[in-house]
Amino acid sequence: MTEFQYVKEFLSTAKGTEGSLLIPKKIHAMLIEETEKALIPRSEAMMYLGPSQITASSLDLNLATPDSLQVRQLGEYNEIEMDEVDYTNINIRPAKYGVSIRITKDLLEDAQFNLLQHNIRVAGKRLAENENSLIVTQLDTAANTIGGGAAITIANITRAMQYLEDNDFNPTTFALGMEVANDIRNIDTFTEVDKSGSNDMLSRGFIGNIYGMKVYKVSTNAGMTTTSSYVFDREFAYVIGEKRPLTVENFDLPLLDSKGAAITQRITAKAVRTNAIAKITTS
């Protein structure tokens, strides 16, 4: 038996460790991506203000003061009393966020996949998560807070809804931290409630409906506290102002033999009616 025939025979009969070490394995040019985080979709914002609306560095959004104009009963010869709506405004001022990526041409030439494109894609995800964090910060300005116990209860949810309804708002959205989402799944009352999910990337966190509200679980790694939740009216709760949408500018660095990209965004979120938001805290 020749040396080649011996090796071939050994490979064909080898068992266990010997065989697994000697039999070559194909290395696939594959990258296992990180998971997508569950975020509050933009559809739950009162409005989106883009670059065409924010023509300067900021924008004043005018608000009518609720119930500021009143009517009164009048006697037959009484003068009609004067009254008028009061107004105020809030300032929408986007801030700039971004990251710069630089990769050597050697690495770009030798890598099994396009490292620059992949890094740009991940930077886009980080900016989306940052936007979610800005939204949660504004939800934290809720005019009303309900303190729950170790787990959220039906009474906590309905009380939060009532806070909105007492101020003539309509509870449309329920955003949950991951621990609260677990609490909800263990409340028997909701066992038969429609909880059909969605595979849509923009609504990855959608888990169903409760009392007519859309329910979204929100990632702790995107600004959400795992034991917090928010009931809000998407017609009045907050706005998103974006002066510069996510922008990618590629560049070359010949002296460093590198290529790169600058990824930036100018964006903010701002609470509009804090009475349209109620926060529930659990431990």
Legacy VTK file of the C-alpha trace (Angstrom):
# vtk DataFile Version 3.0
C-alpha trace
ASCII
DATASET POLYDATA
POINTS 283 float
0.000 0.000 0.000
1.419 3.374 -0.978
1.588 6.306 1.466
-1.260 8.057 -0.394
-3.445 4.928 -0.257
-2.707 4.571 3.475
-3.779 8.139 4.253
-6.905 7.743 2.101
-7.798 4.499 3.902
-7.223 6.103 7.322
-9.437 9.088 6.480
-12.232 6.808 5.313
-12.207 4.680 8.466
-11.125 7.187 11.139
-13.636 7.753 13.922
-14.039 10.406 16.604
-11.325 12.991 17.195
-8.819 11.625 14.695
-11.261 11.792 11.816
-12.620 15.228 12.714
-9.114 16.688 12.906
-7.880 15.216 9.645
-10.926 15.731 7.415
-10.736 19.265 6.040
-13.752 21.541 6.599
-14.919 24.215 4.171
-14.761 27.714 5.647
-17.752 29.681 4.408
-17.509 33.408 3.707
-20.401 34.045 6.056
-20.964 36.632 8.768
-23.377 35.921 11.597
-25.135 39.262 12.126
-26.106 40.703 15.492
-29.804 40.528 16.320
-32.150 43.401 15.540
-33.299 45.359 18.600
-36.989 45.963 19.304
-37.756 49.673 18.850
-40.770 51.984 18.949
-41.680 52.567 15.284
-41.914 56.100 13.914
-45.596 55.530 13.239
-46.243 56.093 16.966
-44.968 59.699 16.856
-47.489 62.546 16.662
-45.657 63.848 13.606
-42.356 63.688 11.809
-40.772 67.054 10.978
-38.188 66.724 8.228
-35.580 69.066 6.736
-38.190 70.874 4.636
-40.066 71.911 7.808
-36.970 72.717 9.901
-35.396 75.344 7.666
-33.208 76.882 10.394
-31.306 75.289 13.269
-34.569 74.844 15.196
-38.330 75.161 14.884
-40.926 76.579 17.274
-44.032 74.409 17.416
-47.082 76.432 18.443
-49.555 74.950 20.924
-53.006 76.065 21.976
-53.416 76.042 25.763
-56.188 73.556 26.613
-59.471 75.021 27.880
-58.116 78.566 27.850
-61.190 79.967 26.051
-64.409 79.756 28.093
-68.023 80.616 27.412
-70.262 82.058 30.150
-73.949 82.395 30.821
-75.159 85.915 30.145
-78.076 87.960 31.354
-80.411 89.617 28.861
-78.702 93.015 28.978
-75.224 91.923 30.084
-72.238 92.782 27.952
-70.757 89.709 26.230
-67.504 88.998 28.029
-64.313 88.770 26.028
-62.072 85.742 26.066
-59.572 84.132 23.728
-57.349 81.092 23.322
-53.938 81.281 24.964
-50.945 80.013 23.049
-47.478 78.758 23.862
-44.714 77.016 21.947
-42.016 74.414 22.276
-38.669 74.523 20.520
-37.550 71.615 18.339
-33.744 71.697 18.027
-32.077 68.669 16.404
-28.653 67.630 17.674
-25.982 65.941 15.569
-24.961 62.325 16.106
-22.538 60.239 14.121
-19.502 58.040 13.769
-16.503 57.831 11.448
-15.281 54.499 10.084
-11.821 53.893 8.587
-10.572 50.605 7.146
-7.253 49.941 5.397
-7.300 48.947 1.736
-5.331 45.817 2.638
-8.147 44.656 4.889
-10.772 45.593 2.313
-8.894 43.558 -0.298
-8.321 40.521 1.920
-11.600 40.293 3.858
-14.206 37.686 2.965
-16.957 40.323 2.879
-17.192 44.098 2.410
-16.164 45.410 5.810
-16.913 49.040 4.993
-20.474 48.374 3.872
-21.098 46.166 6.883
-19.811 48.782 9.318
-21.992 51.440 7.670
-25.032 49.186 8.055
-24.300 48.632 11.765
-23.796 52.390 12.262
-27.283 52.887 10.818
-28.664 50.499 13.428
-26.903 52.403 16.212
-28.463 55.667 15.029
-31.919 54.066 14.995
-31.345 52.856 18.558
-30.206 56.351 19.524
-33.445 57.774 18.101
-35.394 55.297 20.226
-33.452 56.426 23.296
-34.374 60.057 22.550
-38.048 59.066 22.370
-37.912 57.209 25.703
-36.320 60.269 27.329
-39.342 62.321 26.233
-41.811 59.666 27.401
-40.114 59.991 30.798
-41.547 63.536 31.043
-45.000 61.985 31.560
-47.252 64.170 33.672
-48.582 61.130 35.523
-46.729 58.142 37.036
-48.156 54.947 38.497
-46.017 53.012 40.967
-46.536 49.279 40.586
-45.243 46.384 42.623
-42.976 43.521 41.670
-45.039 42.905 38.516
-47.413 45.064 36.487
-51.127 44.559 37.125
-54.303 45.166 35.166
-55.129 47.941 37.638
-51.805 49.668 36.786
-52.641 49.581 33.086
-56.214 50.817 33.434
-55.153 53.587 35.842
-52.594 54.808 33.310
-55.301 54.790 30.645
-57.608 56.756 32.943
-54.982 59.462 33.486
-55.029 60.078 29.740
-58.809 59.883 29.490
-59.247 62.318 32.409
-57.414 64.832 30.203
-59.460 63.905 27.084
-56.701 61.919 25.403
-57.073 58.483 23.848
-54.668 55.694 24.907
-53.348 54.274 21.629
-49.914 52.853 22.428
-48.365 50.783 25.222
-44.546 50.618 25.180
-42.994 48.051 27.523
-39.633 47.188 28.961
-38.704 43.528 28.581
-39.487 42.591 32.189
-42.914 44.226 31.903
-43.513 42.326 28.659
-42.872 39.133 30.610
-45.359 40.256 33.289
-48.016 40.834 30.621
-47.556 37.340 29.212
-48.294 35.916 32.665
-51.578 37.764 33.241
-54.353 35.236 32.625
-56.811 37.925 31.530
-54.821 38.498 28.358
-54.357 34.835 27.465
-57.164 34.918 24.902
-56.515 38.473 23.726
-55.334 38.943 20.134
-51.559 38.839 20.327
-50.658 38.140 16.711
-47.165 39.475 16.151
-45.482 41.050 13.177
-42.324 40.172 11.272
-42.058 43.669 9.812
-38.586 45.082 10.557
-40.099 48.480 11.412
-42.379 46.930 14.031
-40.195 44.102 15.305
-41.285 44.804 18.869
-45.042 44.570 18.195
-46.535 41.833 20.378
-50.284 42.415 20.183
-53.151 44.567 21.414
-54.453 45.271 24.912
-57.621 47.324 25.517
-57.345 48.616 21.951
-53.744 49.799 22.419
-50.889 48.588 20.229
-48.317 46.923 22.485
-44.597 47.184 21.740
-41.768 45.592 23.683
-38.698 47.841 23.580
-35.066 46.788 23.929
-33.187 47.661 27.097
-30.210 48.349 24.804
-32.139 51.162 23.110
-32.785 53.416 26.090
-35.659 51.519 27.730
-35.672 50.565 31.416
-36.687 46.920 31.649
-39.183 47.567 34.493
-40.822 50.655 32.961
-43.736 51.044 30.566
-45.619 53.943 28.992
-49.208 54.437 27.906
-49.572 57.330 25.468
-51.720 58.933 22.793
-49.740 58.935 19.558
-51.781 61.909 18.282
-50.361 64.210 20.976
-47.457 62.611 22.892
-44.256 63.578 21.028
-42.789 64.691 17.727
-39.620 63.685 15.907
-37.588 66.454 14.279
-34.921 65.472 11.768
-32.853 68.241 10.216
-30.470 65.818 8.481
-31.584 62.248 7.731
-29.019 59.492 8.110
-26.244 60.550 5.744
-23.241 58.537 4.557
-20.225 60.345 3.095
-17.433 58.148 1.756
-13.831 59.371 1.761
-10.325 58.233 0.828
-7.172 58.609 2.922
-4.349 57.970 0.405
-1.525 58.687 2.846
-2.918 56.065 5.223
-3.863 53.722 2.365
-7.392 53.597 3.760
-11.012 54.157 2.846
-13.702 55.356 5.187
-17.150 56.771 5.713
-18.680 59.415 7.954
-22.219 58.556 9.070
-24.216 61.408 10.616
-27.755 62.408 11.537
-29.295 65.552 13.061
-32.373 64.571 15.023
-34.362 65.117 18.191
-37.587 64.010 19.854
-39.764 66.352 21.885
-42.758 65.737 24.154
-45.764 67.829 23.099
-48.539 67.099 25.612
-47.134 65.442 28.735
-50.693 64.732 29.937
-50.965 62.451 26.913
-48.325 60.182 28.512
-48.527 58.047 31.647
-45.582 56.074 33.020
-45.849 52.841 34.963
-42.912 51.743 37.120
-42.453 48.286 38.600
-39.673 46.733 40.609
LINES 1 284
283 0 1 2 3 4 5 6 7 8 9 10 11 12 13 14 15 16 17 18 19 20 21 22 23 24 25 26 27 28 29 30 31 32 33 34 35 36 37 38 39 40 41 42 43 44 45 46 47 48 49 50 51 52 53 54 55 56 57 58 59 60 61 62 63 64 65 66 67 68 69 70 71 72 73 74 75 76 77 78 79 80 81 82 83 84 85 86 87 88 89 90 91 92 93 94 95 96 97 98 99 100 101 102 103 104 105 106 107 108 109 110 111 112 113 114 115 116 117 118 119 120 121 122 123 124 125 126 127 128 129 130 131 132 133 134 135 136 137 138 139 140 141 142 143 144 145 146 147 148 149 150 151 152 153 154 155 156 157 158 159 160 161 162 163 164 165 166 167 168 169 170 171 172 173 174 175 176 177 178 179 180 181 182 183 184 185 186 187 188 189 190 191 192 193 194 195 196 197 198 199 200 201 202 203 204 205 206 207 208 209 210 211 212 213 214 215 216 217 218 219 220 221 222 223 224 225 226 227 228 229 230 231 232 233 234 235 236 237 238 239 240 241 242 243 244 245 246 247 248 249 250 251 252 253 254 255 256 257 258 259 260 261 262 263 264 265 266 267 268 269 270 271 272 273 274 275 276 277 278 279 280 281 282
